[in-house]
C-alpha cells in the first residue's frame, strides 16, 4: 500500500522527522517537501516527490535542484550587505497546481 509522507518544517523534531521519512519511503509512496536534500534522498528510493506548489522532484531534475540550492546559499553567504529576502508568496495558482499534482500521484 502506498503511503503519503509530508515534511512539516515547523515540526519541533525536524531533523528526526526528515530522517524518518527518508528511511521509510520507497516506490509507490508520495513525499511532499520543500527540503531539497530530503527530496534527493526520497527520489533515490523511488518515491514520487512533490513541492508544496505541485512541482515534482525527479531523477532528471534533482541534481540541478541541489546545485541551484548550493549556489544560492553561497551567493547569500557572500552578500556583504545582507540584502535579499525570502521567495515569492504562495499563490492560488500554486495551491491549484499542488492539488492537481497530488491527485495525479
N, C-alpha and C positions, 0 to 999 in steps of 0.2 A: 504494500500500500504506500502510495506517495505521501510525503509529509511536506508541510509548509513551515519554513523557518523564517522568523522576522527578527532582524538585528535591531534592537532598540538601544540606540546610543545613549539614551538618558538613564539606562539601567544602572543601578549602583554597583553591580558586579560585571561591568562591561567587559573587562579582559577575559574573565572566566566564561561569560556567556558567549563571546565570539569564538573562543577555542572549542567550546562545547558544540557549537553549530558546525564548525569546520570538521570536527571529529565524527559527526553523526550523519551529515548529509551525503547523498550519493545519487546515482542515476535515478531519474524519475521524480526526485524531490525538487521543490522550488524554494529558493532563498531570496528574501528581499533585504537589500542592504545598500548603503552608500559607501561602505568601507571597502576601498579597492583592494587592499591586501587580503581581506577576508574573502572578497569576491573571487580573487585569483585562486585561493585555496579550494573554494567550493566548485569553481569551474573545473579545476583539476580532478575532482572526484566524479565529475559527470553530472552534477546538479545543474539545473537551469537557474540563472541568477538575474534578478531584475533590480534596477534602481527604483527609488520611490516614484520617479516620473515615468516609469514604463520602459525606459531604455534597457536593453539586455546587455549583460556582460557575456561574452562568448570566448571560445578558444581563439577565434580570429581577431578579437579586439582587445583582449585583456592585457597583452604585452604593451600595446600602445597606451592603454589607460594607466598602467603602472608607471611607464616612462613619463607621461604627462604629469602625473601626480608628483613624481620626484622632481621634475623640472620646476613646477610651480612652487614647491616647498623651498627649493634652492633660491628661486627668484624672490620669494617673500623674505627669506633669511638675509639676502644680500641687499635688501632695500634699506638704506640708511635713514630714510625719513619715516619709515613705518607706515607709509601710505598704503592704501588698498582697503579692501573690505571683503565681506562675505560674498557668496554667489548671489545669483538672482533669486527672487522670491518664488515660492511655489504657486503656480497659477491653476486656473480651472482647466486649462488645456493639459497641464501636467497630470492633474488628477484623472481626467478622462483617459489620457494615454496609458496611465498606470492601470486603471481598472480594465481597460481593453486588453492590455498585455497579460494581466493576471488571469483574466477569463480565458484567453487563448492557451495559457500554460496549463 
